[in-house]
Amino acid sequence: MVLKRNTQVGKNNFKLIYLVFLFYFCLVFSSNSKINLEGNFTDIKILDKISSKNTLLKLKNGELKKFKDLSIKSLKCKNSEFDDNPEITAYIQVRDLTNKSNDEVFVFNGWMFSSSPSITPFDHPVYDVWLVSCY
């Protein structure tokens, strides 16, 4: 009689351990997919139209960075969920520092897309900016 009760307890413990591991793995895999989608750093390329020089600029999201006559800030960046057609999006704000009369106006303030930069074009007479990566 004692042996029967001990085997029942062992079966219940095995089921409980199995459920705990199942819950843990579901939690880990769901959090990893969210972590991979949003990044903390944004890479953009800046083309100086006068000198024809390309510069890769690494931005930490939330920090303001100055590049020559531009003040650039990346607020958020995301990678797409799909591997077959990767899409990178970032919310970027750009100010022209040469225009002292109106310091509060952005040259560009919005979402930028890596696959099609013409959706929200960056229009500046000297510089051209496009999104490269998010990590």
N, C-alpha and C positions, 0 to 999 in steps of 0.2 A: 504494500500500500504506500509506503514512504517513497519508494522508487518512482511510482507513477506520478506523485505530486512534484517531485524534483524534475522529471522530464517535461511536465507541463510548464513549469516555471522557466526552464531552459528554452522551450519553444517560444514563449512570450518575450523573453529577453532578445532572442534572435530577431523576431519581428520588429521589436522596438529599435534595435541597432540598425537594421536594414532601413527602416523609415527615417531614422536620423541621418544616415549617410545619403539617402535619396534626396532628402530636403536640402542638405548641405551642398550637394553637387548641383542641384537646380538653382540654388541661390548664387553659387560661384559663377556658373555659366551665364546666368542672366545679367549679373553685374559686369562681367567681362565684356559683353557685347555693348553695353552702354558706355563703358570706359573707352573702348576703341572708336566710338563714333565721335565723341567730342575731344578736341585737343587743347593743349595749353599754349602751344606755339604756332605761329602762322608764318609761312615763308612767302614773300612777295618779291617779284622782280620789278626793277625800275629801269626804264630806258631813258637815258638823257638824249633827246632828239637832236641836240646841237652837236655833241661830241660822239654820238652813236655808241655810248658805253652802256653795257648792261651791268646792273648791280643787284646781287641777291641780298635781301634784307630779312633778317630773322626778328620777328616781333613776339614778345611775350604778351599774351592776352591781358588787356587792362593797362598796360604800360605805354606811355607816350614816348615815341622815338623821333628824333630829328634827323632828316636827311637833306643836306644842302638847304634849299629854300622851302622844304616841306616838313610839316609836322604830321606824323602818321601814328594812328592808334588802332589796334585790332581789338575789338571787344569780345568776339566769339568766333570760333571756327568749328566746322563739323565735316566729317567724312560721311559718304553715303553708305547705306546698308548693303548695297549690291556690289558684288565683285566684278561682274561682267562689264559694267559701264560705270566706272568710279566717278563720282562727282564730289568736288570739294567746294564748300561755301564758307564765306567769312563775312562778318560785319565789320566794315572798316570806315574810319573817319580820317579825312585828309584835309589839312589846312595849308594855305599858301602863306608863308611868313613874310613875303615881300609886300603884300597888301596890308599896310599898317592902318588904313582908314577904317576898315571894317574887320576887326579881329575875331568876331564871333561867327563869321560865315564860313562854312565848310566848302571846299572845292568838290569834295566827294563825301557823301554820308549815306551809306546803305550797304546792302548785301552784294558781294562780288562772287561770281561763279567761275570756276576754273575751266569748265568745258566750253563755255560761251561767254567771253568777256563783253561781247557787244550788247548783251541784255541790259546791263546797267553800265554804260561806258564812263570811263574816267576821262574827262576832257580838260586838258591843260596844255598851254602852248609850248612848254619846255619838256615836260615829263610825261611818260606813259607808264601806268602801273597795272600789273596783272597778278593774279593769285597763282601760286605754284603748289603749295602743300600745307597740310595741317597735321600736327602730331602732338 
